[in-house]
Amino acid sequence: DLFAVVEPILPSLQEDGIAVWVLGSGPYPPGVVALQELLDAASQELEPEDAWQPEDMNDTCLYIFTSGTTGLPKAARVSHLKSIMCLSFYELVGASSRDVIYLALPLYHMAGSL
């Protein structure tokens, strides 16, 4: 829904080597990655465990973006172990896919995004 906002600056993003991924129906300009097409084409079969299991649980799993102390966005590294620890909270409280969880924190805050 927000691609129209990004589209006018797309050439400058691509010049800077920034990849633009979009989830939704296209068509999109060349160089834009349409994730829905990739998801639709993806296999339902799981890859072998050695292809997706991290070698070290302290390796980076994902980055979140936070305002930090300066108010400017910055990337914060989240390890595989930290991600699993956050997910275990739902197991601890007995949450299921039928539950609705309301977040008071912004999604860029780790506790809100995970």
N, CA, C and O atoms as a GROMACS GRO file, in nm:
protein
  456
    1ASP      N    1   0.081  -0.120   0.000
    1ASP     CA    2   0.000   0.000   0.000
    1ASP      C    3   0.085   0.126   0.000
    1ASP      O    4   0.041   0.231  -0.048
    2LEU      N    5   0.207   0.119   0.054
    2LEU     CA    6   0.291   0.238   0.065
    2LEU      C    7   0.394   0.252  -0.047
    2LEU      O    8   0.476   0.344  -0.044
    3PHE      N    9   0.390   0.162  -0.144
    3PHE     CA   10   0.490   0.168  -0.250
    3PHE      C   11   0.484   0.299  -0.326
    3PHE      O   12   0.588   0.348  -0.371
    4ALA      N   13   0.368   0.357  -0.342
    4ALA     CA   14   0.353   0.483  -0.415
    4ALA      C   15   0.434   0.595  -0.350
    4ALA      O   16   0.475   0.688  -0.418
    5VAL      N   17   0.457   0.586  -0.220
    5VAL     CA   18   0.536   0.686  -0.150
    5VAL      C   19   0.685   0.669  -0.182
    5VAL      O   20   0.759   0.767  -0.191
    6VAL      N   21   0.728   0.545  -0.200
    6VAL     CA   22   0.869   0.514  -0.226
    6VAL      C   23   0.904   0.531  -0.374
    6VAL      O   24   1.017   0.564  -0.409
    7GLU      N   25   0.807   0.508  -0.460
    7GLU     CA   26   0.833   0.505  -0.605
    7GLU      C   27   0.903   0.630  -0.659
    7GLU      O   28   0.992   0.616  -0.743
    8PRO      N   29   0.868   0.752  -0.616
    8PRO     CA   30   0.938   0.869  -0.672
    8PRO      C   31   1.088   0.873  -0.641
    8PRO      O   32   1.166   0.930  -0.718
    9ILE      N   33   1.130   0.813  -0.530
    9ILE     CA   34   1.272   0.814  -0.495
    9ILE      C   35   1.341   0.682  -0.529
    9ILE      O   36   1.457   0.663  -0.493
   10LEU      N   37   1.271   0.592  -0.596
   10LEU     CA   38   1.325   0.462  -0.631
   10LEU      C   39   1.458   0.470  -0.707
   10LEU      O   40   1.550   0.396  -0.674
   11PRO      N   41   1.472   0.557  -0.808
   11PRO     CA   42   1.599   0.564  -0.879
   11PRO      C   43   1.718   0.599  -0.788
   11PRO      O   44   1.826   0.542  -0.801
   12SER      N   45   1.696   0.693  -0.696
   12SER     CA   46   1.808   0.730  -0.606
   12SER      C   47   1.839   0.617  -0.508
   12SER      O   48   1.955   0.597  -0.472
   13LEU      N   49   1.737   0.544  -0.465
   13LEU     CA   50   1.761   0.429  -0.377
   13LEU      C   51   1.844   0.324  -0.449
   13LEU      O   52   1.939   0.269  -0.394
   14GLN      N   53   1.806   0.296  -0.574
   14GLN     CA   54   1.877   0.194  -0.652
   14GLN      C   55   2.020   0.239  -0.682
   14GLN      O   56   2.111   0.157  -0.682
   15GLU      N   57   2.041   0.368  -0.708
   15GLU     CA   58   2.177   0.419  -0.730
   15GLU      C   59   2.265   0.398  -0.607
   15GLU      O   60   2.385   0.374  -0.619
   16ASP      N   61   2.203   0.407  -0.489
   16ASP     CA   62   2.276   0.387  -0.364
   16ASP      C   63   2.288   0.240  -0.325
   16ASP      O   64   2.341   0.207  -0.219
   17GLY      N   65   2.238   0.151  -0.411
   17GLY     CA   66   2.248   0.007  -0.386
   17GLY      C   67   2.148  -0.044  -0.284
   17GLY      O   68   2.169  -0.151  -0.225
   18ILE      N   69   2.041   0.029  -0.262
   18ILE     CA   70   1.939  -0.012  -0.165
   18ILE      C   71   1.835  -0.098  -0.236
   18ILE      O   72   1.776  -0.056  -0.335
   19ALA      N   73   1.815  -0.218  -0.183
   19ALA     CA   74   1.715  -0.309  -0.240
   19ALA      C   75   1.577  -0.271  -0.187
   19ALA      O   76   1.562  -0.242  -0.069
   20VAL      N   77   1.479  -0.273  -0.274
   20VAL     CA   78   1.341  -0.244  -0.235
   20VAL      C   79   1.260  -0.371  -0.254
   20VAL      O   80   1.249  -0.424  -0.365
   21TRP      N   81   1.203  -0.420  -0.145
   21TRP     CA   82   1.119  -0.538  -0.147
   21TRP      C   83   0.976  -0.495  -0.120
   21TRP      O   84   0.952  -0.409  -0.035
   22VAL      N   85   0.881  -0.554  -0.192
   22VAL     CA   86   0.741  -0.518  -0.177
   22VAL      C   87   0.658  -0.644  -0.162
   22VAL      O   88   0.676  -0.741  -0.235
   23LEU      N   89   0.567  -0.641  -0.066
   23LEU     CA   90   0.472  -0.750  -0.050
   23LEU      C   91   0.337  -0.701  -0.097
   23LEU      O   92   0.278  -0.612  -0.035
   24GLY      N   93   0.289  -0.755  -0.205
   24GLY     CA   94   0.162  -0.713  -0.261
   24GLY      C   95   0.160  -0.740  -0.410
   24GLY      O   96   0.259  -0.782  -0.469
   25SER      N   97   0.045  -0.716  -0.469
   25SER     CA   98   0.034  -0.742  -0.612
   25SER      C   99   0.097  -0.628  -0.691
   25SER      O  100   0.083  -0.512  -0.654
   26GLY      N  101   0.166  -0.661  -0.798
   26GLY     CA  102   0.236  -0.564  -0.882
   26GLY      C  103   0.146  -0.513  -0.990
   26GLY      O  104   0.024  -0.507  -0.970
   27PRO      N  105   0.198  -0.476  -1.099
   27PRO     CA  106   0.339  -0.488  -1.138
   27PRO      C  107   0.424  -0.379  -1.074
   27PRO      O  108   0.374  -0.272  -1.037
   28TYR      N  109   0.553  -0.409  -1.061
   28TYR     CA  110   0.650  -0.316  -1.004
   28TYR      C  111   0.758  -0.288  -1.107
   28TYR      O  112   0.781  -0.368  -1.197
   29PRO      N  113   0.826  -0.174  -1.093
   29PRO     CA  114   0.934  -0.141  -1.186
   29PRO      C  115   1.050  -0.240  -1.177
   29PRO      O  116   1.062  -0.311  -1.077
   30PRO      N  117   1.135  -0.246  -1.279
   30PRO     CA  118   1.252  -0.334  -1.274
   30PRO      C  119   1.338  -0.303  -1.152
   30PRO      O  120   1.356  -0.187  -1.114
   31GLY      N  121   1.390  -0.406  -1.092
   31GLY     CA  122   1.477  -0.390  -0.976
   31GLY      C  123   1.405  -0.399  -0.843
   31GLY      O  124   1.469  -0.410  -0.739
   32VAL      N  125   1.272  -0.394  -0.845
   32VAL     CA  126   1.195  -0.408  -0.722
   32VAL      C  127   1.163  -0.555  -0.704
   32VAL      O  128   1.115  -0.621  -0.796
   33VAL      N  129   1.189  -0.608  -0.585
   33VAL     CA  130   1.166  -0.749  -0.558
   33VAL      C  131   1.023  -0.767  -0.508
   33VAL      O  132   0.986  -0.716  -0.402
   34ALA      N  133   0.942  -0.840  -0.584
   34ALA     CA  134   0.803  -0.869  -0.547
   34ALA      C  135   0.802  -0.995  -0.462
   34ALA      O  136   0.810  -1.106  -0.514
   35LEU      N  137   0.791  -0.978  -0.332
   35LEU     CA  138   0.799  -1.092  -0.240
   35LEU      C  139   0.683  -1.190  -0.256
   35LEU      O  140   0.702  -1.310  -0.238
   36GLN      N  141   0.565  -1.141  -0.291
   36GLN     CA  142   0.450  -1.232  -0.302
   36GLN      C  143   0.474  -1.337  -0.408
   36GLN      O  144   0.439  -1.454  -0.390
   37GLU      N  145   0.534  -1.297  -0.520
   37GLU     CA  146   0.564  -1.394  -0.626
   37GLU      C  147   0.662  -1.499  -0.576
   37GLU      O  148   0.648  -1.618  -0.606
   38LEU      N  149   0.762  -1.457  -0.499
   38LEU     CA  150   0.859  -1.551  -0.445
   38LEU      C  151   0.795  -1.645  -0.342
   38LEU      O  152   0.824  -1.764  -0.340
   39LEU      N  153   0.707  -1.590  -0.259
   39LEU     CA  154   0.638  -1.674  -0.161
   39LEU      C  155   0.548  -1.776  -0.228
   39LEU      O  156   0.542  -1.892  -0.186
   40ASP      N  157   0.479  -1.733  -0.332
   40ASP     CA  158   0.391  -1.826  -0.404
   40ASP      C  159   0.470  -1.937  -0.472
   40ASP      O  160   0.420  -2.050  -0.483
   41ALA      N  161   0.590  -1.908  -0.517
   41ALA     CA  162   0.672  -2.006  -0.587
   41ALA      C  163   0.754  -2.093  -0.492
   41ALA      O  164   0.811  -2.194  -0.534
   42ALA      N  165   0.761  -2.056  -0.365
   42ALA     CA  166   0.844  -2.129  -0.269
   42ALA      C  167   0.788  -2.267  -0.240
   42ALA      O  168   0.666  -2.287  -0.239
   43SER      N  169   0.876  -2.360  -0.217
   43SER     CA  170   0.838  -2.496  -0.183
   43SER      C  171   0.781  -2.501  -0.042
   43SER      O  172   0.821  -2.424   0.045
   44GLN      N  173   0.688  -2.591  -0.020
   44GLN     CA  174   0.633  -2.612   0.114
   44GLN      C  175   0.722  -2.707   0.195
   44GLN      O  176   0.703  -2.722   0.316
   45GLU      N  177   0.818  -2.771   0.128
   45GLU     CA  178   0.907  -2.866   0.194
   45GLU      C  179   1.015  -2.790   0.271
   45GLU      O  180   1.068  -2.691   0.223
   46LEU      N  181   1.046  -2.837   0.390
   46LEU     CA  182   1.153  -2.777   0.469
   46LEU      C  183   1.288  -2.817   0.413
   46LEU      O  184   1.306  -2.928   0.363
   47GLU      N  185   1.381  -2.725   0.422
   47GLU     CA  186   1.519  -2.756   0.384
   47GLU      C  187   1.581  -2.845   0.492
   47GLU      O  188   1.530  -2.848   0.604
   48PRO      N  189   1.687  -2.916   0.460
   48PRO     CA  190   1.755  -2.996   0.563
   48PRO      C  191   1.801  -2.906   0.677
   48PRO      O  192   1.836  -2.790   0.657
   49GLU      N  193   1.799  -2.961   0.797
   49GLU     CA  194   1.830  -2.881   0.916
   49GLU      C  195   1.965  -2.811   0.907
   49GLU      O  196   1.979  -2.699   0.956
   50ASP      N  197   2.064  -2.875   0.847
   50ASP     CA  198   2.196  -2.812   0.841
   50ASP      C  199   2.198  -2.688   0.751
   50ASP      O  200   2.294  -2.611   0.755
   51ALA      N  201   2.094  -2.668   0.671
   51ALA     CA  202   2.089  -2.550   0.585
   51ALA      C  203   2.034  -2.428   0.658
   51ALA      O  204   2.060  -2.316   0.616
   52TRP      N  205   1.959  -2.448   0.764
   52TRP     CA  206   1.900  -2.334   0.833
   52TRP      C  207   1.938  -2.322   0.979
   52TRP      O  208   1.907  -2.220   1.042
   53GLN      N  209   2.002  -2.421   1.035
   53GLN     CA  210   2.043  -2.414   1.175
   53GLN      C  211   2.170  -2.331   1.188
   53GLN      O  212   2.269  -2.360   1.120
   54PRO      N  213   2.170  -2.227   1.272
   54PRO     CA  214   2.290  -2.143   1.284
   54PRO      C  215   2.406  -2.220   1.346
   54PRO      O  216   2.387  -2.308   1.430
   55GLU      N  217   2.527  -2.187   1.302
   55GLU     CA  218   2.645  -2.250   1.360
   55GLU      C  219   2.667  -2.205   1.503
   55GLU      O  220   2.712  -2.284   1.587
   56ASP      N  221   2.635  -2.080   1.531
   56ASP     CA  222   2.654  -2.024   1.664
   56ASP      C  223   2.528  -1.946   1.700
   56ASP      O  224   2.486  -1.857   1.626
   57MET      N  225   2.467  -1.978   1.813
   57MET     CA  226   2.343  -1.912   1.852
   57MET      C  227   2.363  -1.764   1.884
   57MET      O  228   2.266  -1.689   1.894
   58ASN      N  229   2.487  -1.722   1.899
   58ASN     CA  230   2.515  -1.580   1.922
   58ASN      C  231   2.534  -1.503   1.791
   58ASN      O  232   2.553  -1.381   1.793
   59ASP      N  233   2.530  -1.573   1.677
   59ASP     CA  234   2.537  -1.505   1.547
   59ASP      C  235   2.413  -1.419   1.527
   59ASP      O  236   2.310  -1.442   1.591
   60THR      N  237   2.423  -1.321   1.440
   60THR     CA  238   2.312  -1.231   1.412
   60THR      C  239   2.199  -1.306   1.343
   60THR      O  240   2.220  -1.373   1.242
   61CYS      N  241   2.080  -1.293   1.397
   61CYS     CA  242   1.959  -1.351   1.338
   61CYS      C  243   1.887  -1.243   1.257
   61CYS      O  244   1.841  -1.268   1.145
   62LEU      N  245   1.877  -1.124   1.314
   62LEU     CA  246   1.807  -1.014   1.248
   62LEU      C  247   1.852  -0.882   1.307
   62LEU      O  248   1.917  -0.877   1.412
   63TYR      N  249   1.817  -0.777   1.238
   63TYR     CA  250   1.842  -0.642   1.287
   63TYR      C  251   1.708  -0.575   1.311
   63TYR      O  252   1.614  -0.591   1.232
   64ILE      N  253   1.699  -0.500   1.419
   64ILE     CA  254   1.584  -0.414   1.439
   64ILE      C  255   1.635  -0.272   1.431
   64ILE      O  256   1.754  -0.246   1.450
   65PHE      N  257   1.546  -0.180   1.403
   65PHE     CA  258   1.586  -0.040   1.395
   65PHE      C  259   1.522   0.036   1.509
   65PHE      O  260   1.400   0.030   1.528
   66THR      N  261   1.604   0.105   1.583
   66THR     CA  262   1.560   0.176   1.702
   66THR      C  263   1.607   0.319   1.695
   66THR      O  264   1.701   0.351   1.622
   67SER      N  265   1.545   0.404   1.771
   67SER     CA  266   1.583   0.545   1.771
   67SER      C  267   1.710   0.567   1.851
   67SER      O  268   1.779   0.667   1.830
   68GLY      N  269   1.741   0.478   1.941
   68GLY     CA  270   1.863   0.494   2.021
   68GLY      C  271   1.856   0.618   2.107
   68GLY      O  272   1.748   0.670   2.135
   69THR      N  273   1.971   0.666   2.150
   69THR     CA  274   1.974   0.782   2.237
   69THR      C  275   1.976   0.913   2.160
   69THR      O  276   1.949   1.019   2.217
   70THR      N  277   2.008   0.908   2.031
   70THR     CA  278   2.018   1.031   1.952
   70THR      C  279   1.886   1.069   1.887
   70THR      O  280   1.870   1.183   1.842
   71GLY      N  281   1.793   0.977   1.881
   71GLY     CA  282   1.668   1.003   1.811
   71GLY      C  283   1.674   0.966   1.664
   71GLY      O  284   1.572   0.966   1.596
   72LEU      N  285   1.794   0.935   1.614
   72LEU     CA  286   1.810   0.894   1.475
   72LEU      C  287   1.805   0.742   1.468
   72LEU      O  288   1.852   0.675   1.560
   73PRO      N  289   1.750   0.686   1.361
   73PRO     CA  290   1.741   0.540   1.353
   73PRO      C  291   1.878   0.475   1.346
   73PRO      O  292   1.969   0.526   1.281
   74LYS      N  293   1.891   0.364   1.412
   74LYS     CA  294   2.014   0.286   1.404
   74LYS      C  295   1.978   0.138   1.412
   74LYS      O  296   1.875   0.101   1.469
   75ALA      N  297   2.063   0.056   1.354
   75ALA     CA  298   2.039  -0.088   1.356
   75ALA      C  299   2.091  -0.147   1.486
   75ALA      O  300   2.200  -0.112   1.532
   76ALA      N  301   2.013  -0.235   1.544
   76ALA     CA  302   2.054  -0.309   1.663
   76ALA      C  303   2.051  -0.457   1.628
   76ALA      O  304   1.952  -0.507   1.575
   77ARG      N  305   2.160  -0.526   1.660
   77ARG     CA  306   2.174  -0.668   1.628
   77ARG      C  307   2.099  -0.753   1.729
   77ARG      O  308   2.107  -0.729   1.850
   78VAL      N  309   2.026  -0.853   1.679
   78VAL     CA  310   1.955  -0.948   1.765
   78VAL      C  311   2.007  -1.087   1.728
   78VAL      O  312   2.001  -1.127   1.612
   79SER      N  313   2.057  -1.159   1.826
   79SER     CA  314   2.112  -1.292   1.801
   79SER      C  315   2.001  -1.396   1.790
   79SER      O  316   1.886  -1.370   1.826
   80HIS      N  317   2.038  -1.514   1.740
   80HIS     CA  318   1.944  -1.626   1.734
   80HIS      C  319   1.896  -1.660   1.875
   80HIS      O  320   1.778  -1.687   1.896
   81LEU      N  321   1.989  -1.660   1.970
   81LEU     CA  322   1.955  -1.695   2.107
   81LEU      C  323   1.853  -1.597   2.165
   81LEU      O  324   1.756  -1.639   2.229
   82LYS      N  325   1.873  -1.468   2.144
   82LYS     CA  326   1.780  -1.367   2.195
   82LYS      C  327   1.642  -1.384   2.131
   82LYS      O  328   1.540  -1.369   2.199
   83SER      N  329   1.638  -1.415   2.002
   83SER     CA  330   1.510  -1.437   1.935
   83SER      C  331   1.435  -1.554   1.995
   83SER      O  332   1.315  -1.546   2.020
   84ILE      N  333   1.506  -1.663   2.019
   84ILE     CA  334   1.444  -1.782   2.077
   84ILE      C  335   1.398  -1.754   2.219
   84ILE      O  336   1.292  -1.800   2.261
   85MET      N  337   1.478  -1.678   2.294
   85MET     CA  338   1.437  -1.643   2.430
   85MET      C  339   1.310  -1.560   2.430
   85MET      O  340   1.223  -1.579   2.515
   86CYS      N  341   1.298  -1.469   2.335
   86CYS     CA  342   1.176  -1.388   2.324
   86CYS      C  343   1.057  -1.475   2.288
   86CYS      O  344   0.948  -1.457   2.343
   87LEU      N  345   1.076  -1.568   2.195
   87LEU     CA  346   0.967  -1.657   2.155
   87LEU      C  347   0.924  -1.749   2.270
   87LEU      O  348   0.807  -1.788   2.278
   88SER      N  349   1.018  -1.783   2.358
   88SER     CA  350   0.983  -1.874   2.468
   88SER      C  351   0.887  -1.808   2.565
   88SER      O  352   0.819  -1.878   2.641
   89PHE      N  353   0.878  -1.675   2.565
   89PHE     CA  354   0.781  -1.608   2.651
   89PHE      C  355   0.640  -1.656   2.620
   89PHE      O  356   0.561  -1.680   2.711
   90TYR      N  357   0.608  -1.669   2.491
   90TYR     CA  358   0.474  -1.712   2.453
   90TYR      C  359   0.446  -1.855   2.500
   90TYR      O  360   0.335  -1.888   2.539
   91GLU      N  361   0.548  -1.938   2.495
   91GLU     CA  362   0.536  -2.074   2.548
   91GLU      C  363   0.513  -2.070   2.698
   91GLU      O  364   0.431  -2.144   2.752
   92LEU      N  365   0.586  -1.983   2.765
   92LEU     CA  366   0.576  -1.971   2.911
   92LEU      C  367   0.436  -1.932   2.956
   92LEU      O  368   0.387  -1.985   3.056
   93VAL      N  369   0.372  -1.842   2.884
   93VAL     CA  370   0.238  -1.796   2.925
   93VAL      C  371   0.126  -1.876   2.860
   93VAL      O  372   0.009  -1.848   2.883
   94GLY      N  373   0.161  -1.977   2.779
   94GLY     CA  374   0.061  -2.063   2.718
   94GLY      C  375  -0.014  -1.999   2.602
   94GLY      O  376  -0.128  -2.035   2.574
   95ALA      N  377   0.049  -1.904   2.534
   95ALA     CA  378  -0.015  -1.836   2.422
   95ALA      C  379  -0.027  -1.932   2.303
   95ALA      O  380   0.055  -2.022   2.285
   96SER      N  381  -0.129  -1.909   2.223
   96SER     CA  382  -0.148  -1.990   2.103
   96SER      C  383  -0.184  -1.900   1.986
   96SER      O  384  -0.198  -1.778   2.002
   97SER      N  385  -0.200  -1.958   1.869
   97SER     CA  386  -0.233  -1.881   1.750
   97SER      C  387  -0.375  -1.824   1.758
   97SER      O  388  -0.410  -1.737   1.678
   98ARG      N  389  -0.455  -1.869   1.852
   98ARG     CA  390  -0.591  -1.815   1.868
   98ARG      C  391  -0.592  -1.688   1.954
   98ARG      O  392  -0.694  -1.618   1.958
   99ASP      N  393  -0.483  -1.658   2.021
   99ASP     CA  394  -0.477  -1.542   2.109
   99ASP      C  395  -0.453  -1.414   2.031
   99ASP      O  396  -0.393  -1.415   1.924
  100VAL      N  397  -0.501  -1.304   2.086
  100VAL     CA  398  -0.476  -1.171   2.031
  100VAL      C  399  -0.389  -1.099   2.132
  100VAL      O  400  -0.423  -1.091   2.250
  101ILE      N  401  -0.277  -1.046   2.085
  101ILE     CA  402  -0.184  -0.977   2.173
  101ILE      C  403  -0.176  -0.832   2.131
  101ILE      O  404  -0.149  -0.802   2.014
  102TYR      N  405  -0.199  -0.742   2.224
  102TYR     CA  406  -0.192  -0.599   2.197
  102TYR      C  407  -0.059  -0.547   2.249
  102TYR      O  408  -0.020  -0.577   2.362
  103LEU      N  409   0.010  -0.469   2.168
  103LEU     CA  410   0.140  -0.414   2.206
  103LEU      C  411   0.129  -0.265   2.232
  103LEU      O  412   0.073  -0.191   2.152
  104ALA      N  413   0.182  -0.222   2.344
  104ALA     CA  414   0.186  -0.080   2.374
  104ALA      C  415   0.318  -0.020   2.327
  104ALA      O  416   0.333   0.102   2.322
  105LEU      N  417   0.413  -0.104   2.292
  105LEU     CA  418   0.544  -0.057   2.248
  105LEU      C  419   0.547  -0.040   2.098
  105LEU      O  420   0.476  -0.110   2.026
  106PRO      N  421   0.628   0.052   2.048
  106PRO     CA  422   0.641   0.065   1.903
  106PRO      C  423   0.707  -0.060   1.845
  106PRO      O  424   0.785  -0.127   1.912
  107LEU      N  425   0.675  -0.091   1.720
  107LEU     CA  426   0.728  -0.214   1.659
  107LEU      C  427   0.879  -0.208   1.640
  107LEU      O  428   0.942  -0.313   1.627
  108TYR      N  429   0.939  -0.088   1.637
  108TYR     CA  430   1.083  -0.083   1.623
  108TYR      C  431   1.153  -0.112   1.755
  108TYR      O  432   1.276  -0.126   1.757
  109HIS      N  433   1.080  -0.121   1.863
  109HIS     CA  434   1.138  -0.161   1.991
  109HIS      C  435   1.143  -0.313   1.992
  109HIS      O  436   1.047  -0.378   1.949
  110MET      N  437   1.252  -0.371   2.040
  110MET     CA  438   1.268  -0.516   2.030
  110MET      C  439   1.155  -0.592   2.098
  110MET      O  440   1.106  -0.692   2.044
  111ALA      N  441   1.112  -0.546   2.214
  111ALA     CA  442   1.005  -0.617   2.283
  111ALA      C  443   0.874  -0.609   2.205
  111ALA      O  444   0.789  -0.696   2.218
  112GLY      N  445   0.858  -0.505   2.124
  112GLY     CA  446   0.738  -0.492   2.043
  112GLY      C  447   0.746  -0.571   1.916
  112GLY      O  448   0.645  -0.625   1.870
  113SER      N  449   0.865  -0.578   1.857
  113SER     CA  450   0.876  -0.644   1.727
  113SER      C  451   0.886  -0.795   1.739
  113SER      O  452   0.839  -0.867   1.650
  114LEU      N  453   0.945  -0.845   1.844
  114LEU     CA  454   0.957  -0.990   1.857
  114LEU      C  455   0.839  -1.047   1.932
  114LEU      O  456   0.832  -1.168   1.953
   0.00000   0.00000   0.00000
